[in-house]
Amino acid sequence: MTRQHNTTHSSIEEGDKGPMLAFIWGQYRTWALTSRQLKKVLGRWKVRVFILVTLGAFAGVLSEQVTDWGGSNLLAQCIAGVSGLSVALASYAGSEILTQQREQYWLRSRAAAEAFKREAYLYLLGAPPYHLPGATQRAFARIEELVAQMADVPSSPITREAATKRLPDLMLTIDDYVEERVSDQVYQYYRPKAAQYLTVLNRGKLAAYVLGFLGVILGTAAANGIAGVSVWIAFISATSASIATFISTNRYEYLSMSYQAAANRLLMLTARYEQVDRSDSMAQLRFIAEVEATIAIENSAWMVELSTDENEEAEIPPQEPTTDHTNFEVLEGPVESAGEETSVTPDTEQGAVPHEPPVLADPEPIPENQPPQEEESSPPDAEDKSNRYPPL
């Protein structure tokens, strides 16, 4: 791909963006670190609880059989003790470590990290709502609101070096954006994660199938009068159900398909952008907005899926993209972009529809010095101007 040096930066001075961009990026890095650490704790303890529950069930059945196999009563009591201890430890970990509050902290930290990262790129590249003079003040207002929403969530301490790691360059070009944002999201996150979750899903299904076949064999043996196998049938059935529950609870199948779909969407957007004139600043802004909207929609759907049980809504409100940036209309006031005078602003309020191509709205003049109002993506009949952004 031929490197293009045209950018979509807004009309404000580049030097004005540095401190604000560093602060936004630092917030992104902080909440990304917090999210990773919480996810690691929750993931490890979910596996440990599963192992403890399975061990407790196995030891419980074994303690009833060991005397029939010639073992002593003392050995049977010891095995029964292991069973009781395993179940007790699993129960304690489930109530004290795998808490709903910690789960919500993880979900909100992940949502905050995505929101800060999205705002950083939109602000740096001068995409709506940061395309008019006063972008830094607008960014301060938005970031202050995000920070306030996360005030009740403890964050992990982070060093200065970690907070500025991979900080985008102030002179980021559109090709740099494709490489650092789009390609990195696809090839370093979406596709590896989709493959990882698909592997776990397939292994879990394989284990369930093996246990199912073993259960059928033992059932046939019990039907033919072989003593001592019926209790193991119950254990195998319970273990198979536990595996299925573990996979379902962690939403491996949904995450794998969702990440793959988002990756394909981003690659399609990139391929379509490669066909347009690189001097078309409108196309650049549309491409940036579509990329950020795609990532936001995937994260929003991920939040809803993981914060709900089978048929119950969780306490965390759904995370919608902060602004629908996929629609544009031409303004009368100019905005410097890619060496040309072009100007754009978010379209009127529309419901966010995943993976739909953008629609150019009819021009509607707006006073040049009046910044466009940021609105939450929601149907018009659900408009609520008191809180433009949903809580994290």
Secondary structure, 3 states (H helix, E strand, C coil): CCCCCCCCCCCCCHHHHHHHHHHHHHHHHHHHHHHHHHHHHHHHHHHHHHHHHHHHHHHHHHHHHCCCCCCCHHHHHHHHHHHHHHHHHHHHHHHHCCCHHHHHHHHHHHHHHHHHHHHHHHHHHCCCCCCCCCHHHHHHHHHHHHHHHCCCCCCCCCCHHHHCCCCCCCCCCHHHHHHHHHHHHHHHHHHHHHHHHHHHHHHHHHHHHHHHHHHHHHHHHHHCCCCCCHHHHHHHHHHHHHHHHHHHHCCHHHHHHHHHHHHHHHHHHHHHHCCCCCCCHHHHHHHHHHHHHHHHHHHHHHHHHHCECCCCECCCCCCCCCCCCCCEEEEEEEEEECCEEEEEEECCCCCCCCCCCCCCCCCCCCCCCCCCCCCCCCCHHHCCCCCCCCCC
